[in-house]
Amino acid sequence: MKTAIVWLRNDLRFQDQESFYKACNDFDRVVAYYTFEPKEFLNTQWGFQKSGAYRINFILETLAALKIELLQKNITLIVENKTASERIPYWVNTINASTVFYQKEWTSEEKFVTDSLIASLPKKVILDSHYDQFLFHPEDLPMTIDSIPEVFTVFRKQCEKFTQVRSCISSPKLLSKDSLLAKTYPLLSLKSLGFNSFEIPVNTAFPFSGGTNSAIDRLDDYFWKSKRLSFYKKTRNGMLGSNYSSKFSPWLANGSLSAKTIYWSIKKYEKEVHENESTYWLIFELIWRDYFKYISLKHGTKIFKLGGILSQKYTWKTNHEIYKKWTEGKTSEPFVNANMIELKKTGFMSNRGRQNVASYFTKNMLMDWRMGAAYFEQQLIDYDVHSNWGNWMYVAGVGNDPRDRKFNIQFQASRYDAKGTYQKKWLQNTLFK
């Protein structure tokens, strides 16, 4: 039986997914493989674990939903917590696979895993890789990667003028039932990955579960049932409740929902309901997401360097006592504290909150911005390497902000939490000096 492996990374979906489309259409048997790389659970240089329970749990939920969907397509899903460079060659040999399909990743840690895998596989195995995480495909850009503009507005206007968003990929053919492996493979648990179970407060701004079906349900509710998309630009800077913004970012981050799916749903909404500034603004935010991916593709490891892509020579502090106060919400600014407590308790924080706590960390506390970025990496359900490190560089003044602005935290609090409702919610029963 002609067999292929689909190596899943941050593309945990079946629909609009190039690997599955190619594999199912060209092979008799397709086996999906996902692994939690052991390095993801090591401590960072700052002394805390790289991956936190919130995001890992969301990925586990996503995998559980995907497994059910793939079984209906007669595809076996194997999930492990060992390095791909060792295990994929094992599975290639075990099931006699001739091709491995996967989404390209280019940041340093992901590239190391890819390069190690390529070196470990027999030469006869075909590797089919592709970019499958963008709104604007790299082949369709009106500029080369090396000439990506350093200012977002320039990038956005050129792409909007010269680039078409590709259609979503068609559903692949259905494989026969005998293509399933004889054995089924259990999913991993939070405990097996070294985490204790937890309960997120019922008043979290992100009360949703992982998986494509959950993402589509959210899209259906936000667009078609409530028509909140029509008010997105007016409400997106909110901080309370689940409906001030789309909340698509966690599904986008692990690829259980594609940017193209959202884009073409917006276009359908604009035709069938109405088009306004809010409908465009969600596309605008998807372009920002693309932009940070292209910035990391252009600049490589510079996005993780102290000086950022600008190679700035600022002096930064690494005081761990100051750092701890920030992470625990014990600074002198209640607005910062409320946001940090929300992040600690739920794994989520509004965009407005993220900008404020990051600005305070870098511009007021003068702390090494990479420590803040690493903490977000651990805590956020919707952590995305490109957006996270790109945004932190931006706020710290070592990235793509031509103005290098500093937030006035108290003004921001008075504007976006005028009655103090948000702060009361997260600061109640908590005393600070």
Secondary structure, DSSP 4 states (H G I P E B T S, - for coil): --EEEEE-SS---STT-HHHHHHHHH-SEEEEEEE--GGGGSB-TTSSBSS-HHHHHHHHHHHHHHHHHHHHTT-EEEEESS-HHHHHHHHHHHHTEEEEEEE---SHHHHHHHHHHHHHS-TTSEEEEE--S-SS-GGG-SS-GGG--SSHHHHHHHHHHH-PPPPPPPPPPPPPGGGS-SS--PPP-TGGGT-------TT-S----SSHHHHHHHHIIIIIIS-GGGGHHHHTT--SSS-SS---HHHHHHTSS-HHHHHHHHHHHHHHT---HHHHHHHHHHHHHHHHHHHHHHHGGGGGSTTGGGT-----B--HHHHHHHHTT-SS-HHHHHHHHHHHHHS---HHHHHHHHHIIIIIS-B-HHHHHHHHHHH-TT--HHHHHHHHHHHHTSSS-TT-----HHHHHHHHSTT-HHHHHHHTT----
